[in-house]
């Protein structure tokens, strides 16, 4: 699957016109699309053939032509009507299948790109924006292609077929239709433009109502606690009143539009019908009674087709803008560069910071002149005030960011020369808030290792994480669903599952980022016991605000403004009476 997505990612989405991008996306289905266009033209032919065949039947009756012409005309129209069903099914298979494949490929390409983009990109661009691109933008592209193909192709075939028939049977009327049809379509389009404005206003009011209802439901505990129900209802009543006014205005405009458009089209139709009838009555240009009926029918058909083409403009504009929006992700330059770099097959766990510095986009260094050598199996705790640079150091160790100065070495090898995807197989992270997905306990613990972790391995990891006792009490044990983001578990239970997930991977480098800060005393004690087993024999970096949780670290590194202020054990640093002592005294107080 991944190889099939490499080609779309190579395309210059942002720098080329969206039409070229669409052609590129549909290149694999171009023959299916061409077939769909041919099939559609044939299946849609009754729309512009019916007036011609109706004219032939009327002329046969009025002029008492041979009865065989009546049966021939009837047989032709019945045939093209009956074959419409199989042709339509074939058309749907060809066109809609191509559109769905394009949408799936585009969504897969977006998801692939998101996995490749740097953590810096994801910290800047919200998950909601990316979700909208994967869901709504791709859907808008699909709808644009489907509606343009269905309505646009239908309108074009009717216009082309109708004008050709008129040019062959009554060429004198071609100039009349070339003037009257666009004029009638222009009047209808102007009316629709006003209608679109009111529709958009009504949609905004509905969206506002949705937002207000969400806000009201979230605030119900606060509202009820402070006796503000009346104020909340008055606020909602204002929104409902605006929605009512907007809805009634929209209904009135809808009614006016429908009536005026109907009147305009029928008045023009009557005038064309009367004019054609007079010409036929006085036997001018050889216009037959059938031609009169045909011209009258074609006026409405061609006007509606012209109006349809003009009405596609907003759909096409929205679809092309969505192509550009998708391109912003597919062409985002902030990729983690691992191509051609050395793969890591084993790791002892020596981590060396050699005068490392890192500055974010603001230019202010988050870490400066950071030098530290960590031996395999050593536990190093990073402490300091908020903004001291602790999280930046962790991100450097994980490889989410690269040093802007100095070097970071793994077992003596510069991380910049390594394929970080292979390095992270030896790394486990236990964050402050456990990240669980809506699956079973087993799936969450063995995530990414399903083929390597049997039930005994999962249970052993849960046992070492002090989690087996509560998992066995769950309704389905290992197969219990934890809910979205682990909603059915307590904070301590989620954190112990995160530790089990780290244990089962048997990492060489372990990152603990405030792993117990959000827990109560009992849960923290259970998690601390599990962490003690997890730390054994692994190079560990710990960030913690509560100094009581880092007393047992082999070394404590006190940071301030991105620099190392002092290092040592808990007792050494307290005896020294420096920055660590000040932090300790502040927490004790």
Order of alpha helices (4+ residues) and beta strands (2+ residues): alpha-alpha-alpha-alpha-alpha-alpha-alpha-alpha-alpha-alpha-alpha-alpha-alpha-alpha-beta-beta-beta-alpha-beta-beta-alpha-beta-alpha-alpha-alpha-alpha-beta-alpha-beta-beta-beta-alpha-alpha
